Amino acid sequence: MLKNIQEWVLLLGIFGITALIGNLAGYDILPIKAVPGMITLVVICLAGFILKELIPVNFPSIAYISIIGVIVSMPWFPGSEKVVQWTSEVQLLALATPILAYAGIAIGRSWTDFVKLGWKTIVVATLVMLGTFLGSAVIAEIILRFQGII
């Protein structure tokens, strides 16, 4: 498990640095202001990964990460004000960009395996992505019109 923790720390560290750069480039938030929030997010993720390994229940690590994140940001939790203050300096899109880039690289590296599944899989995947995009656009349009923004 120690090897896994080392790999997680390395990957989360790379992810955190990339997100800090995105935070600076996209939102003009200096890394020195966002570092405490990024460290907090990395620690929460690491705790979720460790819990996934320690608890013998088939429960995804993202669920553990979400639960820990919610708990440490609740008003009754000691230090939650600082957690919320620190993490508010890290913008969501700055976090999403490295995650999506990693997903793209992972898919690109295993493209040959993906192609082996056959042309039907590629058609289905394309339709799923198109449907997700169009569905999101329709929902956004409805909500924005309902709120009078557009």
Residue pairs with C-beta under 8 A, 6 or more apart in sequence:
1 53
4 49
4 53
5 46
5 49
5 50
8 45
8 46
8 49
9 46
12 42
12 45
12 46
13 42
15 42
15 98
15 99
15 102
16 38
16 39
16 41
16 42
18 97
18 98
18 101
19 38
19 90
19 94
19 95
19 97
19 98
20 31
20 34
20 35
20 38
20 94
21 31
22 91
22 93
22 94
22 95
22 97
22 98
23 29
23 31
23 34
23 89
23 90
23 91
23 94
24 30
24 31
24 34
26 91
26 93
26 94
27 91
27 94
29 89
29 90
29 91
33 89
34 89
34 90
36 86
36 89
37 86
37 87
37 88
37 89
37 90
38 90
40 72
40 83
40 86
40 87
41 87
41 90
41 95
44 65
44 68
44 69
44 72
45 65
47 64
47 65
47 68
48 61
48 62
48 63
48 64
48 65
48 66
48 67
48 68
49 61
49 64
49 65
51 61
51 64
51 68
52 59
52 60
52 61
52 64
55 64
71 77
72 79
72 80
72 83
73 80
73 83
73 84
73 87
74 80
77 83
107 114
114 121
114 122
115 122
141 150
144 150
